[in-house]
Amino acid sequence: MNCTLTGIVPIALFATLTLSGCTVLTDSQVKNINAFAATAKSYSAYPDAVLRQRADLHLHSELVVASQFTDPDAIDHRLDAARKSYNSAVQMSPKFDLSLQLIQQYAGLLTKLSSEQYITDLSSPSTSLGENLSGLVAIYNSRVRDTLPASLGSSISKVVLLVGKTLTRHKQTAALKEFVLTADTLVQVTTRNLIAVLDGESFTDAKGNTFPTLQSLLATERDFFMQNYRRVIFGDNTRINYESIKFYYDELTAYDNTELARQAIVQAAKSLAKAHATLAANVREKRDLKDIIAQTQQLITEVQSVRNIFAGLHNPIKLP
C-alpha cells in the first residue's frame, strides 16, 4: 500500500493507515536484520565449543600422564584431578559465560522478531525469550564490573510488549528498529568480553583476578602435551608403534586446528560487533537496500569459515 496520502484523506483514516499499514522499516531492512540474526545465532555456538575442544585436549594430556603409573590408586588420583581440571576448563569466567548467553538470547529473539512468519505465529515464546534476555541483563550487571545500562532490561521488555497480540507489520518493524538500536550496546560489550577471554595473553575477571586467555592456554598446553607424550610414551621403546605415533600426530593436528578455530572465532566476534553497529546505523531511517549489507555479508563468510574449521577438528589429517 502506498503510504503517501493526499489532503482529501480524513485524519482518522490517515492514523489508521499509519499504525496498521505503513512500515517503519522496509522489507529489505527486515531481511538484513534477519540475515544478521540468523548468522549471530549460528556463531553463538562456537565460542563455547572451542573451550570444550581445548578441555578435551587437556584431558587427553592428563590421561597420558596417568598412563605412566602402575598403582591403581595413583591412577585414580590422577583421573580425579583430570575430571576437576576438565570441569574448570569449560568455564573460563562468568563474564565470558554470561556474555555468550546474552548474545545467544539476543540473536534468538531478533531472529524471531524479524521472521516473515512472525505475524501469524503468535503461539511462539517471544515473551519468554524477552524475559530471559531481560533477566540475563540483570544477572550480568550484578556480577560483572563492565556493566550494561541499567535501563536495558526494561527497554527489552517494552520492545517485546510493543508487538503484543494485535501484531501488525507496522508494530513488528517498529519493535525491530527499537530493539536493534537499544541492543547495540549489549552487542558491543559482550563481543568485547568474548575477545578479551579468547585473545591475547591474559584477561581480568569480574573480581579483578588475572587469568591466561585461551590463546595462551593452547600454546602452553600444546607444549605440555608434547613433553609428556615424549617422556611417557616415546621414552618407553615398548610403547612406540603405529598407533602411538598416529595419536601423537592427530593430537598435534587438533591443537593446530583448535588454534585456527580460536583465531577465526575472534575475527568473527569483531565482525559481529561491526555488522551490528552498521545495522543500527542503517535502521535509523527507512530505506531500500539492494542486497545484504557488506558488514553482514563479511560476518556470514567468517562464520562459514569457523564452521569449516570445526569440521576439521573432528577429522584430523591422516598419515599417508
C-alpha positions in Angstrom: 0.0 0.0 0.0 1.3 3.5 -0.8 1.7 5.4 2.4 1.6 8.8 0.6 -1.8 10.4 1.4 -3.5 13.3 -0.2 -5.2 16.1 1.6 -8.7 14.6 0.9 -8.0 11.5 3.1 -9.6 12.0 6.6 -7.3 12.4 9.5 -8.8 9.3 11.2 -8.1 7.2 8.2 -4.6 8.6 8.0 -3.9 7.5 11.5 -5.3 4.0 10.9 -3.2 3.5 7.8 -0.1 4.8 9.6 -0.5 2.5 12.5 -1.5 -0.7 10.6 -0.3 -0.5 7.1 2.9 1.6 6.7 6.0 0.0 8.0 8.8 1.7 10.0 11.4 -0.4 8.1 11.4 -1.6 4.5 11.2 -5.3 3.7 14.9 -5.2 2.6 15.9 -3.8 6.0 13.9 -6.5 7.8 15.6 -9.2 5.7 19.0 -7.7 6.5 18.2 -7.9 10.2 17.0 -11.5 9.9 20.2 -12.4 8.0 22.3 -10.9 10.7 20.3 -12.5 13.5 20.5 -16.0 11.9 24.2 -15.7 11.5 24.8 -14.4 15.0 22.7 -17.3 16.3 24.8 -19.7 14.4 28.0 -18.0 15.6 27.0 -18.2 19.3 27.6 -21.9 19.4 31.3 -21.7 18.6 32.9 -19.8 21.4 31.7 -22.4 23.9 32.6 -25.2 21.5 36.2 -24.1 21.2 36.5 -24.0 25.0 35.3 -27.6 25.2 37.7 -28.6 22.4 40.5 -27.2 24.5 39.2 -29.0 27.6 39.1 -32.3 25.6 42.7 -31.8 24.5 43.8 -31.0 28.0 42.1 -34.1 29.3 44.0 -36.2 26.8 47.2 -34.8 28.2 46.2 -35.7 31.7 45.4 -39.3 30.6 48.9 -39.5 29.0 50.4 -38.5 32.4 48.2 -41.0 34.2 49.3 -43.8 31.9 52.8 -43.8 33.4 51.5 -45.1 36.7 51.1 -48.8 37.6 49.4 -48.3 41.0 45.6 -48.1 40.7 45.3 -45.6 43.5 47.8 -43.3 41.8 45.8 -43.6 38.5 42.5 -42.9 40.2 44.0 -39.8 41.9 45.3 -38.5 38.6 42.0 -39.2 36.9 40.1 -37.4 39.6 42.3 -34.4 39.1 41.7 -34.7 35.4 38.0 -34.5 35.8 38.2 -31.4 38.0 40.5 -29.8 35.5 38.1 -30.6 32.7 35.1 -29.1 34.5 37.0 -25.9 35.2 38.4 -25.7 31.7 34.9 -25.5 30.1 34.1 -22.4 32.2 36.6 -19.7 31.5 34.8 -16.9 33.5 31.3 -15.7 34.5 31.9 -12.7 32.2 32.5 -15.0 29.3 29.6 -17.3 30.0 27.1 -14.5 30.6 28.2 -12.6 27.6 27.8 -15.6 25.4 24.3 -16.3 26.9 23.3 -12.7 26.2 24.4 -13.0 22.5 22.5 -16.3 22.2 19.3 -14.9 23.7 19.5 -11.7 21.7 20.1 -13.5 18.4 17.3 -15.9 19.1 14.8 -13.2 19.9 15.9 -11.0 17.0 15.6 -14.0 14.6 12.0 -14.4 15.9 11.0 -10.8 15.6 12.4 -10.5 12.1 10.8 -13.6 10.8 8.3 -13.3 7.9 6.1 -15.8 9.7 6.1 -14.0 13.0 2.8 -12.1 12.4 0.9 -15.3 12.1 2.9 -17.3 14.6 1.6 -15.8 17.9 2.0 -19.1 19.7 5.8 -18.8 19.7 7.6 -18.0 23.0 8.7 -14.4 22.1 7.6 -13.1 25.5 9.6 -15.7 27.4 12.6 -15.1 25.2 12.4 -11.4 26.1 12.0 -12.2 29.8 15.1 -14.4 29.7 17.1 -11.7 28.0 16.0 -9.1 30.5 16.8 -11.4 33.4 20.3 -12.1 32.0 21.0 -8.4 31.7 20.1 -8.1 35.5 22.3 -11.1 36.4 25.2 -9.8 34.2 25.1 -6.4 35.9 25.1 -8.0 39.3 28.3 -10.0 38.6 30.4 -8.0 36.1 32.1 -4.7 36.5 31.8 -3.7 32.9 28.1 -3.3 33.3 25.3 -2.8 30.7 22.9 0.2 31.0 20.5 -0.5 33.9 17.6 0.5 31.7 18.4 -2.1 29.1 16.4 -4.9 30.7 13.2 -2.8 30.9 13.8 -1.5 27.4 13.9 -5.0 26.1 10.7 -5.9 27.9 9.0 -2.8 26.4 10.0 -3.9 22.9 8.5 -7.3 23.3 5.3 -5.9 24.8 5.2 -3.4 21.9 4.3 -6.2 19.4 1.6 -7.6 21.7 -1.2 -9.8 20.5 -2.6 -7.4 17.9 0.6 -7.6 15.9 0.8 -5.7 12.6 3.6 -5.3 10.1 4.0 -1.7 11.4 4.3 -2.9 15.0 6.8 -5.6 14.0 9.1 -3.2 12.2 8.8 -0.6 14.9 9.8 -3.2 17.5 12.7 -4.3 15.3 14.0 -0.8 14.9 13.8 -0.1 18.7 15.3 -3.5 19.6 18.3 -3.1 17.3 19.1 0.4 18.5 18.6 -0.5 22.1 20.7 -3.7 22.0 23.7 -2.3 20.2 25.5 -1.5 23.5 24.8 -5.1 24.6 26.4 -6.5 21.4 29.4 -4.2 21.6 30.1 -5.0 25.3 29.6 -8.8 25.1 31.7 -9.3 22.0 34.4 -7.3 23.6 34.2 -9.6 26.6 34.5 -12.7 24.4 37.5 -11.4 22.6 39.2 -10.5 25.9 38.9 -14.1 27.1 39.8 -15.7 23.8 42.7 -13.5 22.6 45.9 -12.0 23.9 48.0 -13.1 26.9 45.7 -12.6 29.9 42.3 -11.3 30.9 40.8 -9.9 34.1 37.7 -11.4 35.6 34.8 -9.7 37.3 36.6 -9.8 40.7 39.8 -8.2 39.2 41.8 -11.5 39.1 44.1 -12.1 36.1 44.0 -15.4 34.1 45.6 -16.7 30.9 43.5 -16.4 27.8 42.5 -19.3 25.6 45.3 -18.3 23.2 47.9 -18.5 26.0 46.5 -21.8 27.3 46.5 -23.5 24.0 50.1 -22.6 23.4 51.2 -23.7 26.9 49.2 -26.9 26.8 50.4 -28.0 23.4 54.0 -27.9 24.8 52.8 -29.7 27.9 51.3 -32.5 25.8 54.4 -32.8 23.6 56.8 -33.0 26.6 54.7 -35.6 28.5 54.0 -37.7 25.5 57.6 -37.9 24.5 58.6 -38.7 28.1 55.9 -41.2 29.0 55.2 -42.9 25.6 58.2 -42.3 23.4 60.5 -42.7 26.4 59.5 -46.4 26.5 60.5 -48.3 23.4 57.8 -50.9 24.0 55.1 -48.3 23.6 56.4 -46.9 20.3 54.2 -48.2 17.5 52.0 -47.0 14.6 49.0 -46.3 16.9 51.0 -44.2 19.4 52.7 -42.2 16.7 49.4 -41.7 14.9 47.7 -40.5 18.1 50.6 -38.0 18.7 50.3 -36.7 15.2 46.5 -36.4 15.4 46.6 -34.6 18.7 49.1 -32.0 17.4 46.9 -31.5 14.4 43.9 -31.0 16.7 45.8 -28.4 18.7 46.8 -26.5 15.5 43.2 -26.7 14.2 41.8 -25.5 17.5 44.1 -22.5 17.4 42.9 -21.8 13.9 39.3 -22.0 15.1 40.1 -19.7 18.0 41.5 -17.1 15.6 38.5 -17.4 13.3 36.1 -17.0 16.2 37.8 -13.9 17.5 37.7 -12.4 14.0 34.1 -13.3 13.6 33.3 -11.6 17.0 34.9 -8.4 15.8 32.8 -8.6 12.6 29.7 -9.3 14.6 30.2 -6.1 16.6 30.9 -4.1 13.4 28.0 -5.6 11.5 25.5 -4.8 14.3 26.8 -1.2 14.6 26.3 -0.8 10.9 22.8 -2.4 11.2 21.9 0.0 14.0 23.0 3.0 11.9 21.1 1.7 8.9 17.7 1.3 10.6 17.7 4.8 12.0 15.7 5.8 8.9 13.6 3.9 6.4 15.4 3.0 3.2 15.5 0.3 0.5 18.6 -1.9 0.3 19.6 -3.7 -2.8 21.4 -6.5 -1.0 22.8 -7.8 2.3 25.0 -5.0 3.7 28.7 -5.6 3.3 29.5 -6.0 7.0 26.8 -8.7 7.5 28.0 -10.5 4.4 31.5 -10.5 5.8 30.2 -11.9 9.1 28.4 -14.7 7.2 31.6 -15.6 5.3 33.6 -15.7 8.5 31.1 -17.8 10.4 31.1 -20.3 7.5 34.9 -20.3 7.8 34.6 -21.2 11.5 32.2 -24.0 10.7 34.6 -25.4 8.2 37.5 -25.4 10.7 35.4 -27.2 13.2 34.6 -29.9 10.7 38.4 -30.4 10.5 38.7 -30.7 14.3 36.8 -33.9 14.2 38.5 -35.3 11.1 42.3 -34.8 11.6 44.6 -35.3 8.7 45.6 -38.9 8.4 49.1 -40.3 8.0 49.9 -41.4 4.4 
